[in-house]
Amino acid sequence: MISQACPACRHITTHSFRYRTNGCDIYRCESCGLGRAETSGFDPRAYYTGGYFSGQCRDGYSDYRAAEPILRREFARSVEFVHRFCRGGKLLDLGCAYGFFLKEAQRYFDGSGIELAEEAAEHCRRSGLNVLSGVADEANMRRVGHVDVITLFDVIEHLPHPHETLALCDRYLKPGGIIVITTGDFASPVARFAGVNWRLMTPPQHLWFFTKESFRRMSASLGLSLERCDHPVKIVPLSLIFFQLRRMLRFRGAPIAVASRIGVPVNLFDAMRIVLRKPMP
């Protein structure tokens, strides 16, 4: 047991040691359940490159661009979900990768994105999308301006300082606007049963392992309301499933090209979708 600051609880709490993997110690806040990875020497800018999306990183994607039809099919479903909570306006996608969600969001929203991987950001710009390179910092957020929707799909677990990023999002979110987040559920039965072998337990790529309670506390500290939390079905490229299984089971072998064009509905109930809303004045 150790005592340290919890970004969700916003004060010093007791953290229990859970396990060690990939050279990182994993601790869990005993108050809200938020998991954290203690890392050293990890450089996100060096890790999240084009290789992260093309099978060159152990914990990345097999071939993100080849799976575009499947990913866009899933993102189209995400757009319809977002549209239920906000009918239109300006949208910002943080960690937008190759812009597949932004392309689908054009049906209802004036979209922009921010992406750390320069090759992916440049691809977005060549596709006619308004995407900035880098991270969600004050300079980039100022360039985007105030928005009605901010999305972080499988992004927040990668961020060194999630509370600070959410606070920045809150400052640039219009009153009544929403933040939509997807991430793993560290409190789910699958995560608890699998432990160190959980499919999303991949530090130092994943730095945080959230629970619904940790989101409730972190959003409340910013004056945001947790409007919805669910565990949706997700259409996943078969290539990504094979890629993750090979990593988890330590199999080797070349990827199956056709698998990028096949989508499989998956729901292990270990991934959350969160909607936060900024109140009207």
C-alpha positions in Angstrom: 0.0 0.0 0.0 1.2 3.5 -0.8 -0.4 7.0 -0.5 -0.4 9.2 -3.6 -2.6 11.8 -5.4 -5.5 10.4 -7.4 -6.5 12.4 -10.4 -10.1 11.3 -10.1 -10.5 11.7 -6.3 -8.4 15.0 -6.4 -6.7 14.2 -3.1 -4.2 11.8 -1.5 -5.7 8.3 -1.4 -4.4 4.8 -0.6 -3.3 2.8 -3.6 -2.8 -1.0 -3.5 -0.2 -2.7 -5.7 -1.9 -5.1 -8.1 0.8 -6.5 -10.4 3.8 -5.8 -12.5 3.8 -6.1 -16.3 6.0 -4.8 -19.2 8.3 -3.4 -16.6 5.6 -1.3 -15.0 4.0 -1.5 -11.6 0.2 -1.3 -11.6 -1.5 0.4 -8.6 -5.2 0.8 -7.9 -6.9 3.6 -5.9 -8.8 2.0 -3.1 -11.3 4.9 -3.1 -12.5 5.1 -6.7 -10.8 2.1 -8.3 -8.7 4.0 -10.9 -5.7 2.0 -12.0 -2.4 3.6 -12.9 0.9 2.4 -14.4 4.1 3.6 -13.0 6.4 4.1 -16.0 9.7 5.6 -16.7 11.4 6.6 -19.9 8.3 6.3 -22.1 8.2 8.8 -25.0 4.7 9.0 -26.6 6.0 11.0 -29.6 8.4 8.3 -30.4 5.9 5.5 -29.9 2.7 6.9 -31.6 4.0 7.1 -35.2 2.8 5.5 -38.4 4.3 2.2 -37.2 1.8 2.2 -34.3 -1.0 1.9 -36.9 0.7 -0.7 -39.2 1.6 -3.6 -37.0 5.1 -2.4 -36.0 4.3 -1.9 -32.4 3.4 -4.8 -30.1 0.4 -3.0 -28.6 -0.8 -1.0 -31.6 -2.9 -1.9 -34.7 -2.3 -4.6 -37.3 -3.2 -2.4 -40.3 -5.4 0.5 -39.4 -5.7 2.0 -42.9 -6.5 -1.4 -44.6 -9.4 -1.8 -42.1 -10.9 1.6 -43.1 -14.3 0.2 -44.3 -14.9 -1.7 -41.1 -13.7 1.1 -38.9 -15.9 3.6 -40.7 -18.9 1.3 -40.3 -18.3 1.3 -36.5 -17.6 5.1 -36.5 -20.9 5.7 -38.4 -22.6 4.0 -35.4 -20.7 6.3 -33.0 -21.7 9.4 -35.0 -25.4 8.4 -34.6 -24.9 7.9 -30.9 -23.3 11.3 -30.5 -26.1 12.9 -32.6 -28.6 11.7 -30.1 -27.0 14.0 -27.5 -26.1 16.9 -29.8 -27.9 17.6 -33.0 -25.0 19.5 -34.7 -22.4 22.2 -34.4 -18.6 22.1 -34.1 -17.0 18.8 -33.1 -13.4 18.1 -32.1 -11.9 14.6 -32.2 -8.8 14.2 -30.0 -6.5 11.4 -31.2 -8.3 11.3 -34.5 -5.8 8.9 -36.2 -6.5 8.8 -40.0 -9.7 10.8 -39.7 -12.2 8.0 -40.3 -14.6 9.2 -37.6 -14.3 12.8 -38.8 -15.3 11.7 -42.3 -18.5 10.0 -40.9 -19.2 12.9 -38.6 -19.5 15.3 -41.6 -23.1 14.3 -41.9 -24.0 16.4 -38.9 -21.0 18.3 -37.6 -18.3 20.7 -38.6 -15.4 18.6 -37.5 -11.7 19.2 -36.5 -9.1 16.9 -35.1 -5.8 16.8 -33.2 -3.4 13.9 -33.8 0.0 13.1 -32.3 1.2 10.8 -35.1 2.4 13.1 -37.8 2.0 10.7 -40.7 -1.7 10.1 -39.7 -2.3 13.9 -39.2 -0.8 14.6 -42.7 -3.0 11.9 -44.2 -6.1 13.6 -42.7 -5.0 17.0 -44.2 -4.5 15.4 -47.6 -8.0 14.1 -47.3 -9.3 17.6 -46.8 -9.9 17.3 -43.0 -9.0 20.1 -40.6 -6.5 18.3 -38.4 -3.8 19.7 -36.3 -0.6 17.9 -35.4 0.4 17.4 -31.8 -1.5 17.1 -28.6 -4.4 18.8 -26.9 -2.6 21.7 -25.4 -3.6 25.3 -25.0 -2.2 26.4 -28.3 -3.9 23.8 -30.4 -7.2 24.2 -28.5 -7.1 27.9 -29.1 -6.6 27.3 -32.8 -9.7 25.1 -32.9 -11.8 27.4 -30.7 -14.9 26.6 -28.7 -16.9 23.5 -29.7 -20.1 21.7 -29.0 -18.7 18.1 -28.9 -15.3 16.7 -28.0 -14.7 13.0 -28.6 -11.9 10.9 -27.1 -12.2 7.3 -28.5 -9.8 5.0 -26.9 -7.5 8.0 -26.1 -7.8 9.0 -22.4 -6.0 5.9 -21.1 -2.9 7.0 -23.1 -2.7 10.5 -21.6 -0.1 11.4 -19.0 -2.4 13.8 -17.3 -6.1 12.9 -17.9 -7.6 15.4 -15.4 -5.7 18.3 -16.9 -6.7 17.3 -20.4 -10.4 17.1 -19.4 -10.1 20.5 -17.7 -8.7 21.9 -20.9 -11.6 20.3 -22.8 -14.1 21.8 -20.4 -12.7 25.3 -21.0 -13.2 25.0 -24.7 -16.6 23.2 -24.5 -19.6 25.4 -25.1 -22.3 25.4 -22.3 -24.6 22.4 -22.8 -21.9 20.7 -24.9 -20.8 17.1 -24.4 -17.6 15.1 -24.1 -17.8 11.5 -25.4 -15.2 9.0 -24.1 -14.5 5.3 -24.8 -12.0 3.4 -22.7 -11.6 0.1 -20.8 -13.6 -0.6 -17.6 -11.1 -1.7 -14.9 -14.0 -2.7 -12.6 -15.6 -5.0 -15.2 -15.8 -8.8 -14.4 -13.5 -9.6 -17.3 -10.8 -7.1 -16.2 -11.0 -8.4 -12.6 -10.9 -12.1 -13.7 -8.1 -11.7 -16.3 -6.0 -9.5 -14.0 -2.5 -8.9 -15.5 -3.6 -10.8 -18.6 -6.5 -8.4 -19.4 -6.4 -7.5 -23.1 -6.2 -3.8 -22.2 -3.5 -4.2 -19.6 -0.8 -2.9 -21.9 1.5 -0.4 -20.1 3.3 1.9 -20.9 0.9 2.4 -23.9 -2.0 2.4 -21.5 -1.2 4.5 -18.5 -4.7 4.6 -16.8 -7.4 2.0 -16.2 -10.7 3.7 -15.4 -13.9 2.8 -13.6 -17.3 4.4 -13.8 -16.8 5.8 -10.2 -13.4 7.3 -11.2 -15.1 9.1 -14.1 -18.0 10.3 -11.9 -15.5 11.8 -9.4 -13.2 13.3 -12.0 -16.1 14.9 -14.0 -17.7 16.2 -10.8 -14.5 18.0 -9.8 -14.8 19.9 -13.1 -18.5 20.7 -12.9 -19.4 18.2 -15.6 -22.3 15.7 -15.2 -22.0 12.1 -16.1 -25.0 11.7 -18.3 -24.5 8.2 -19.6 -22.2 5.2 -19.1 -22.8 2.0 -21.0 -20.9 -1.0 -22.5 -21.8 -1.0 -26.2 -21.2 -3.7 -28.9 -18.3 -2.7 -31.1 -17.6 -3.8 -34.7 -13.9 -4.8 -34.7 -11.7 -5.7 -37.6 -10.9 -9.4 -37.5 -7.3 -8.4 -38.1 -7.2 -6.5 -34.8 -8.6 -9.5 -32.9 -6.0 -11.8 -34.4 -3.3 -9.2 -33.7 -4.3 -8.9 -30.0 -4.6 -12.7 -29.6 -1.1 -13.2 -31.0 0.2 -10.7 -28.5 -1.7 -12.2 -25.5 -0.9 -15.8 -26.4 2.6 -15.0 -27.7 2.0 -16.5 -31.1 4.0 -15.6 -34.1 3.1 -15.5 -37.8 2.2 -13.1 -40.6 -1.1 -11.3 -40.5 -4.0 -12.5 -42.7 -4.6 -9.7 -45.2 -8.3 -10.5 -45.8 -8.9 -10.2 -42.0 -8.8 -6.4 -42.2 -11.9 -6.4 -44.4 -14.0 -8.5 -42.0 -15.8 -6.9 -39.1 -16.9 -8.9 -36.0 -19.4 -7.6 -33.4 -17.7 -7.9 -30.1 -18.8 -7.1 -26.5 -16.9 -8.4 -23.5 -18.5 -5.7 -21.4 -15.0 -4.5 -20.4 -15.1 -1.3 -22.4 -17.1 1.8 -21.4 -18.7 4.6 -23.3 -19.1 7.8 -21.2 -21.0 10.9 -22.0 -20.2 14.0 -19.9 -22.2 17.2 -20.3 -21.3 20.8 -19.4 -24.2 22.6 -17.7 -25.8 25.6 -19.1 -25.1 28.8 -17.2 
